[in-house]
Amino acid sequence: MNTFSNADLKALILPLFLEQLLEVLVGVADTFMVSYAGEAAVSGVSLVNMFNTVFIFLFSALAAGGAVVVSQYIGSRSRERGSLAAGQLVMVAMVFSVGAMVFSLVLNRSLLRLLFGEVEPDVMEACVTYLKISAYSYPAIAVYNAGAAIYRSMAKTRTTMYISLLANGINIAGNAVGVFLFHAGVAGVAYPSLIARSFAAVVIIVLCFRKRNEVCLNLKAIFQWKNEMVRRILRIAIPNGIENGLFQLVKVALSSITALFGTVQIAANGVAQSFWSVAALMGTALGLAFVTVIGQCMGARDTKAAEYYMRKLLKITFVMSVLWNGLILAATPLLLKGYALSEEAARLVVVLVLIHNVFNALFYPLSGALSNGLRAAGDVRFTMYVSIGSTIGCRVLFSVILGIFLGLGVIGVAFAMCLDWMLRAALFWHRFRSGKWKQFQVIEETESI
């Protein structure tokens, strides 16, 4: 049986969590510094980031598909095929991201007008500047995600944590210089991000060429197109990309619904979401661990080990999610003292965080982390169908019913989100118990010999 000791799991999970936490904290620091570049700069950066998020999620979906394939080859002890999969992942990431970069550079102003209408001229100029510079970083983001996925597949999460720490340090320092020293406005926060992302991409790819790795990159595997291997990666990546893309569209739609509820509720919801993002970190980080562990077990055709570690990781996820969500909930009233909110809005934030954290701790381990385990086994269509159906038929529908028709406002939208998690949790748990996820083959039987 494929074995991951408790020490192995700790070494895998802790850096994943710290890396996710670091990214959230850096995002907060970035927003703080951008605010000093002026309102037009803040507006431009926030609008363009909504556009950038679409590509970032697609790059992440592609990397996730590659991580599943590479993990399974590592489990099957097929170093040559694993290295080929890693090379093809990097190649596809480069091709796709360069296409996205060219698309954004050529059509930037037209796209921005289409998406955001007739915003103020200074805001539009800020948008154009930020998008042009951001677009040049698309290949770096995609290549870093690919390289990080390869390293995580080998359970070397400490390495990606250190790279993220250095890159985000460069980003924060660069923003401070660009905004406070050079007073460069939007460009002062865009160029440091480009430099930091390029640094991270170069470092991770150089490390992926190390011969002593369980899988390693080579130029031949990168600069060729193997239809069979590309299809194998995309078979996992495309459903994941569709699922994530739809989720982003739904978030935009729900923002429109939230805008109907008045200033107090809009403000409270915005602040609560920043607390939610931190509270959800534990489930997200442990979901990444499922991909590595379950992928390796399934690659070795060891379904007993896959089931054992699925259950073990679920128990860890439940315990850690309860503790982490409880900590964030307890800290919320204290942290809210630093916000300039009315008493009514502050009370509403506490209620929203309470709702989110209780349901996140109890149901997200099944609705989120477990779904990653099913994907790692190759059961991607089922997870996609459930996620799409639950998002539209539960989250959107009940946001309208509870939020608008029953007059619950943002509390109704929050409960609709929780109902979505509950439905997914029930369906994914049933799928896990049925054992149907064990029947999928991401790599061929003969390849593991």
C-alpha positions as CSV (number, residue, x, y, z in Angstrom):
1,M,0.0,0.0,0.0
2,N,1.2,3.5,-0.9
3,T,2.1,5.1,2.5
4,F,2.1,8.7,3.7
5,S,3.1,8.8,7.3
6,N,1.7,11.4,9.6
7,A,5.0,13.3,9.3
8,D,4.7,13.2,5.5
9,L,1.2,14.6,5.6
10,K,2.2,17.3,8.0
11,A,5.2,18.2,5.7
12,L,2.7,18.3,2.8
13,I,-0.2,20.2,4.4
14,L,1.5,22.9,6.5
15,P,3.4,24.7,3.7
16,L,0.3,24.6,1.5
17,F,-1.7,26.3,4.2
18,L,1.0,28.9,4.9
19,E,1.3,29.6,1.2
20,Q,-2.4,30.2,0.8
21,L,-2.4,32.4,3.9
22,L,0.5,34.4,2.6
23,E,-1.3,35.1,-0.7
24,V,-4.4,36.4,1.1
25,L,-2.3,38.7,3.4
26,V,-0.3,40.0,0.5
27,G,-3.5,40.8,-1.3
28,V,-4.6,42.9,1.7
29,A,-1.3,44.7,1.7
30,D,-1.5,45.3,-2.1
31,T,-5.0,46.8,-1.7
32,F,-3.8,49.1,1.1
33,M,-0.9,50.5,-0.9
34,V,-2.8,50.9,-4.2
35,S,-5.2,53.1,-2.2
36,Y,-2.4,55.7,-1.9
37,A,-2.2,55.9,-5.7
38,G,-5.6,57.6,-5.9
39,E,-9.2,56.7,-6.5
40,A,-8.8,56.3,-10.2
41,A,-5.9,53.8,-9.7
42,V,-7.9,51.8,-7.1
43,S,-10.9,51.6,-9.4
44,G,-8.8,50.7,-12.4
45,V,-6.9,47.9,-10.6
46,S,-10.1,46.5,-9.0
47,L,-11.9,46.4,-12.4
48,V,-9.0,44.8,-14.3
49,N,-8.5,42.3,-11.6
50,M,-12.0,41.0,-12.2
51,F,-10.9,40.4,-15.8
52,N,-7.5,38.9,-14.8
53,T,-9.2,36.5,-12.4
54,V,-10.9,34.7,-15.3
55,F,-7.5,33.9,-16.9
56,I,-5.9,33.1,-13.5
57,F,-8.6,30.6,-12.7
58,L,-8.2,29.0,-16.2
59,F,-4.4,28.8,-15.7
60,S,-5.1,27.2,-12.2
61,A,-7.5,24.7,-13.8
62,L,-4.9,23.7,-16.4
63,A,-2.3,23.3,-13.6
64,A,-4.7,21.2,-11.6
65,G,-5.3,18.9,-14.6
66,G,-1.5,18.5,-15.0
67,A,-1.1,17.8,-11.2
68,V,-3.5,14.9,-11.3
69,V,-1.8,13.3,-14.3
70,V,1.8,13.9,-12.9
71,S,0.7,12.6,-9.5
72,Q,-0.7,9.4,-11.0
73,Y,2.5,8.8,-12.9
74,I,4.6,9.3,-9.8
75,G,2.3,6.8,-8.0
76,S,2.8,4.3,-10.9
77,R,6.6,4.7,-10.7
78,S,6.7,5.8,-14.3
79,R,9.3,8.5,-14.2
80,E,9.6,8.8,-18.0
81,R,5.9,9.3,-18.6
82,G,5.6,11.6,-15.6
83,S,8.4,13.8,-17.0
84,L,6.7,13.8,-20.4
85,A,3.4,14.9,-18.7
86,A,5.2,17.6,-16.8
87,G,6.8,18.9,-20.0
88,Q,3.5,18.8,-21.9
89,L,1.8,20.7,-19.0
90,V,4.4,23.5,-19.2
91,M,4.1,23.6,-23.1
92,V,0.3,23.9,-23.0
93,A,0.5,26.5,-20.3
94,M,2.9,28.6,-22.4
95,V,0.9,28.3,-25.6
96,F,-2.4,29.1,-23.8
97,S,-1.1,32.0,-21.8
98,V,0.8,33.6,-24.7
99,G,-2.5,33.5,-26.7
100,A,-4.3,35.1,-23.7
101,M,-1.6,37.8,-23.5
102,V,-1.8,38.6,-27.2
103,F,-5.6,38.7,-27.1
104,S,-5.6,41.1,-24.1
105,L,-2.9,43.4,-25.6
106,V,-4.5,43.7,-29.0
107,L,-8.1,44.2,-27.8
108,N,-7.4,45.8,-24.4
109,R,-9.3,49.1,-24.8
110,S,-12.2,47.4,-26.7
111,L,-12.5,44.7,-24.1
112,L,-12.5,47.2,-21.3
113,R,-15.2,49.3,-22.9
114,L,-17.3,46.2,-23.5
115,L,-16.9,45.0,-19.9
116,F,-17.1,48.2,-18.0
117,G,-19.0,50.6,-20.2
118,E,-18.3,54.3,-20.1
119,V,-16.4,54.7,-16.9
120,E,-14.6,58.0,-16.1
121,P,-11.7,58.8,-18.6
122,D,-9.1,58.7,-15.8
123,V,-10.4,55.3,-14.6
124,M,-10.4,54.0,-18.2
125,E,-6.7,55.1,-18.7
126,A,-5.8,53.4,-15.4
127,C,-7.6,50.2,-16.6
128,V,-5.7,50.3,-19.9
129,T,-2.3,50.8,-18.3
130,Y,-2.9,48.1,-15.7
131,L,-4.3,45.6,-18.2
132,K,-1.4,46.1,-20.7
133,I,1.2,45.5,-18.0
134,S,-0.8,42.6,-16.4
135,A,-1.1,40.9,-19.7
136,Y,2.6,40.6,-20.0
137,S,2.6,38.6,-16.8
138,Y,0.1,36.0,-18.0
139,P,2.8,33.6,-19.3
140,A,4.6,33.9,-16.0
141,I,1.5,33.1,-14.0
142,A,0.6,30.1,-16.1
143,V,4.2,28.7,-16.1
144,Y,4.5,29.2,-12.4
145,N,1.2,27.4,-11.7
146,A,2.4,24.6,-14.0
147,G,5.8,24.3,-12.2
148,A,4.2,24.6,-8.8
149,A,1.7,21.8,-9.7
150,I,4.6,19.6,-10.7
151,Y,6.4,20.2,-7.4
152,R,3.2,19.7,-5.3
153,S,2.7,16.4,-7.2
154,M,6.0,15.3,-5.8
155,A,4.8,16.5,-2.3
156,K,7.5,19.2,-2.3
157,T,5.2,21.9,-1.0
158,R,7.9,23.6,1.2
159,T,9.6,24.7,-2.0
160,T,6.6,26.4,-3.5
161,M,6.0,28.1,-0.1
162,Y,9.5,29.6,-0.1
163,I,9.2,30.7,-3.7
164,S,5.8,32.3,-2.9
165,L,7.3,34.0,0.1
166,L,10.2,35.5,-1.9
167,A,8.0,36.5,-4.8
168,N,5.4,38.2,-2.6
169,G,8.1,40.0,-0.7
170,I,9.4,41.4,-4.1
171,N,5.9,42.4,-4.9
172,I,5.2,44.3,-1.7
173,A,8.6,46.0,-1.7
174,G,8.2,47.0,-5.3
175,N,4.7,48.4,-4.7
176,A,6.0,50.5,-1.9
177,V,8.8,51.9,-4.1
178,G,6.5,52.4,-7.1
179,V,3.7,54.1,-5.1
180,F,5.5,56.0,-2.3
181,L,9.0,56.7,-3.9
182,F,8.3,57.1,-7.7
183,H,4.6,58.1,-7.4
184,A,4.1,56.0,-10.5
185,G,0.4,55.4,-10.0
186,V,-1.1,52.3,-11.6
187,A,2.3,51.4,-13.2
188,G,3.9,51.6,-9.8
189,V,1.8,48.6,-8.6
190,A,1.6,46.7,-12.0
191,Y,5.4,46.4,-12.7
192,P,6.3,44.9,-9.3
193,S,3.6,42.2,-9.9
194,L,5.1,41.5,-13.3
195,I,8.6,41.3,-11.9
196,A,7.5,39.1,-8.9
197,R,5.6,36.7,-11.1
198,S,8.4,36.4,-13.6
199,F,10.9,35.7,-10.8
200,A,8.6,32.9,-9.4
201,A,8.2,31.4,-12.9
202,V,11.9,31.3,-13.6
203,V,12.8,29.8,-10.2
204,I,10.2,27.1,-10.3
205,I,11.0,26.0,-13.8
206,V,14.7,25.9,-13.2
207,L,14.1,23.7,-10.1
208,C,11.8,21.4,-12.3
209,F,14.9,20.6,-14.4
210,R,16.7,19.0,-11.5
211,K,17.6,15.4,-12.4
212,R,17.2,14.1,-8.9
213,N,13.4,14.9,-8.9
214,E,10.9,12.1,-9.1
215,V,9.9,13.7,-12.4
216,C,12.0,16.4,-14.2
217,L,11.6,18.7,-17.1
218,N,13.6,18.3,-20.3
219,L,13.6,20.5,-23.4
220,K,12.4,17.6,-25.6
221,A,9.3,17.0,-23.6
222,I,8.5,20.8,-23.6
223,F,9.1,21.6,-27.3
224,Q,6.9,18.9,-28.8
225,W,3.1,18.2,-29.0
226,K,1.9,14.8,-27.8
227,N,-1.8,14.6,-28.6
228,E,-2.4,11.7,-26.2
229,M,-0.7,13.4,-23.2
230,V,-2.3,16.8,-23.9
231,R,-5.7,15.2,-24.1
232,R,-5.1,13.4,-20.8
233,I,-4.3,16.7,-19.1
234,L,-7.2,18.6,-20.7
235,R,-9.6,15.8,-19.8
236,I,-9.1,16.9,-16.2
237,A,-8.5,20.6,-16.8
238,I,-11.5,21.4,-19.0
239,P,-14.3,20.3,-16.7
240,N,-12.4,22.0,-13.8
241,G,-12.1,25.2,-15.9
242,I,-15.8,25.2,-16.9
243,E,-16.7,24.7,-13.2
244,N,-14.4,27.6,-12.0
245,G,-15.4,29.9,-14.9
246,L,-19.1,29.4,-14.1
247,F,-18.5,30.0,-10.4
248,Q,-16.8,33.4,-11.3
249,L,-19.8,34.4,-13.4
250,V,-22.2,33.5,-10.6
251,K,-20.1,35.6,-8.2
252,V,-20.6,38.6,-10.5
253,A,-24.4,37.9,-10.7
254,L,-24.6,37.6,-6.9
255,S,-22.8,40.9,-6.6
256,S,-25.6,42.5,-8.6
257,I,-28.2,41.0,-6.3
258,T,-26.3,42.2,-3.2
259,A,-26.3,45.7,-4.7
260,L,-30.1,45.8,-4.2
261,F,-29.9,45.6,-0.5
262,G,-28.6,49.1,0.5
263,T,-25.4,50.6,1.6
264,V,-25.2,49.0,5.1
265,Q,-25.7,45.5,3.8
266,I,-23.3,46.1,0.8
267,A,-20.6,47.3,3.2
268,A,-21.1,44.5,5.7
269,N,-21.0,41.9,2.9
270,G,-17.8,43.3,1.5
271,V,-16.1,43.2,4.9
272,A,-17.5,39.8,5.7
273,Q,-16.1,38.4,2.5
274,S,-12.6,39.4,3.5
275,F,-13.1,37.4,6.7
276,W,-14.6,34.5,4.7
277,S,-11.6,34.3,2.4
278,V,-9.3,33.8,5.4
279,A,-11.6,31.3,7.0
280,A,-11.8,29.2,3.9
281,L,-8.0,28.9,3.6
282,M,-7.8,25.7,5.6
283,G,-10.3,23.8,3.3
284,T,-8.6,25.1,0.2
285,A,-5.1,24.1,1.3
286,L,-6.1,20.6,2.4
287,G,-8.0,20.2,-1.0
288,L,-4.6,20.6,-2.7
289,A,-3.2,17.8,-0.5
290,F,-5.9,15.5,-1.7
291,V,-4.7,15.9,-5.3
292,T,-1.2,14.8,-4.5
293,V,-2.0,11.9,-2.1
294,I,-5.0,10.4,-3.9
295,G,-3.4,11.0,-7.3
296,Q,-0.3,9.0,-6.3
297,C,-2.4,6.2,-4.8
298,M,-4.6,5.9,-7.9
299,G,-1.6,6.0,-10.2
300,A,-0.3,2.9,-8.3
301,R,-3.7,1.2,-8.8
302,D,-4.0,1.1,-5.0
303,T,-7.6,1.9,-4.5
304,K,-7.6,0.6,-0.9
305,A,-4.9,3.1,-0.1
306,A,-6.8,5.9,-1.9
307,E,-9.9,5.2,0.1
308,Y,-7.9,5.0,3.3
309,Y,-6.2,8.3,2.7
310,M,-9.4,9.9,1.5
311,R,-11.0,9.1,4.9
312,K,-7.9,10.2,6.8
313,L,-7.5,13.5,5.0
314,L,-11.2,14.1,5.5
315,K,-10.8,13.7,9.3
316,I,-7.9,16.0,9.3
317,T,-9.8,18.5,7.2
318,F,-12.8,18.5,9.5
319,V,-10.7,18.9,12.7
320,M,-8.5,21.7,11.2
321,S,-11.5,23.5,9.6
322,V,-13.4,23.5,12.9
323,L,-10.4,24.9,14.8
324,W,-9.5,27.5,12.1
325,N,-13.0,28.7,11.5
326,G,-13.6,28.9,15.2
327,L,-10.4,31.0,15.6
328,I,-11.4,33.5,12.9
329,L,-14.9,33.8,14.3
330,A,-13.6,34.5,17.8
331,A,-11.2,37.1,16.4
332,T,-13.8,38.9,14.2
333,P,-15.3,41.3,16.9
334,L,-11.8,42.4,17.8
335,L,-10.6,42.9,14.2
336,L,-13.8,44.8,13.4
337,K,-12.7,47.6,15.7
338,G,-10.2,48.6,13.0
339,Y,-12.9,49.2,10.5
340,A,-14.9,52.4,10.1
341,L,-18.3,50.7,10.1
342,S,-21.6,51.7,11.7
343,E,-22.8,49.5,14.7
344,E,-25.5,48.0,12.5
345,A,-23.0,47.1,9.7
346,A,-20.5,45.6,12.3
347,R,-23.3,43.5,13.9
348,L,-24.3,42.2,10.4
349,V,-20.6,41.3,9.7
350,V,-20.5,39.2,12.8
351,V,-23.7,37.4,11.9
352,L,-22.4,36.7,8.3
353,V,-19.1,35.4,9.6
354,L,-20.9,33.2,12.1
355,I,-23.1,31.7,9.3
356,H,-20.2,31.2,7.0
357,N,-17.8,29.7,9.4
358,V,-20.2,27.2,11.0
359,F,-21.2,25.8,7.7
360,N,-17.7,26.0,6.2
361,A,-16.3,23.9,9.0
362,L,-19.1,21.3,8.9
363,F,-19.7,21.0,5.1
364,Y,-16.9,22.4,3.1
365,P,-14.5,19.4,3.8
366,L,-17.0,17.3,1.9
367,S,-18.2,19.8,-0.7
368,G,-14.7,21.2,-1.5
369,A,-11.8,19.1,-0.3
370,L,-13.4,15.7,-1.0
371,S,-14.3,16.8,-4.5
372,N,-10.6,17.4,-5.2
373,G,-10.0,13.8,-4.1
374,L,-12.6,12.6,-6.6
375,R,-11.0,14.7,-9.4
376,A,-7.6,13.3,-8.5
377,A,-9.1,9.8,-9.1
378,G,-10.3,11.0,-12.6
379,D,-14.0,11.4,-11.6
380,V,-14.1,14.9,-13.1
381,R,-17.4,14.9,-15.0
382,F,-19.5,14.0,-12.0
383,T,-17.9,16.7,-9.9
384,M,-18.4,19.2,-12.7
385,Y,-22.1,18.3,-13.2
386,V,-22.8,18.4,-9.5
387,S,-21.0,21.8,-9.0
388,I,-22.7,23.4,-12.0
389,G,-26.2,22.1,-11.0
390,S,-25.7,23.0,-7.4
391,T,-24.3,26.5,-8.1
392,I,-27.2,27.4,-10.4
393,G,-30.1,25.4,-9.0
394,C,-29.2,26.1,-5.3
395,R,-26.9,29.1,-4.8
396,V,-28.4,31.4,-7.4
397,L,-32.0,30.3,-7.0
398,F,-32.1,30.5,-3.2
399,S,-30.2,33.8,-3.2
400,V,-33.1,35.2,-5.1
401,I,-35.8,33.4,-3.0
402,L,-34.2,34.1,0.4
403,G,-32.5,37.4,-0.3
404,I,-35.1,39.2,-2.4
405,F,-38.5,37.5,-2.0
406,L,-38.3,36.7,1.7
407,G,-36.4,39.9,2.4
408,L,-33.4,38.4,4.2
409,G,-30.9,40.4,2.1
410,V,-27.3,39.4,2.4
411,I,-28.1,36.9,5.1
412,G,-30.3,35.1,2.6
413,V,-27.5,35.1,0.1
414,A,-25.2,33.6,2.7
415,F,-27.7,30.9,3.6
416,A,-28.0,30.1,-0.1
417,M,-24.2,29.6,-0.3
418,C,-24.4,27.2,2.7
419,L,-27.3,25.3,1.1
420,D,-25.0,24.9,-2.0
421,W,-22.3,23.4,0.2
422,M,-24.8,21.1,1.9
423,L,-26.1,19.7,-1.3
424,R,-22.6,19.2,-2.8
425,A,-21.5,17.6,0.5
426,A,-24.3,15.0,0.4
427,L,-23.8,14.1,-3.3
428,F,-20.0,13.9,-3.1
429,W,-20.2,11.8,0.1
430,H,-22.6,9.5,-1.6
431,R,-20.3,9.2,-4.6
432,F,-17.4,8.4,-2.4
433,R,-19.3,5.7,-0.5
434,S,-20.5,4.2,-3.8
435,G,-16.9,3.5,-4.9
436,K,-17.6,4.5,-8.5
437,W,-14.7,7.0,-8.4
438,K,-12.3,4.0,-8.2
439,Q,-13.3,2.8,-11.7
440,F,-11.7,5.7,-13.6
441,Q,-8.3,5.6,-15.4
442,V,-6.3,8.7,-16.0
443,I,-3.3,6.8,-17.1
444,E,-3.4,3.4,-19.0
445,E,-2.9,0.2,-17.1
446,T,0.1,-0.8,-19.3
447,E,1.8,2.5,-18.5
448,S,2.2,1.7,-14.8
449,I,4.2,-1.4,-15.5
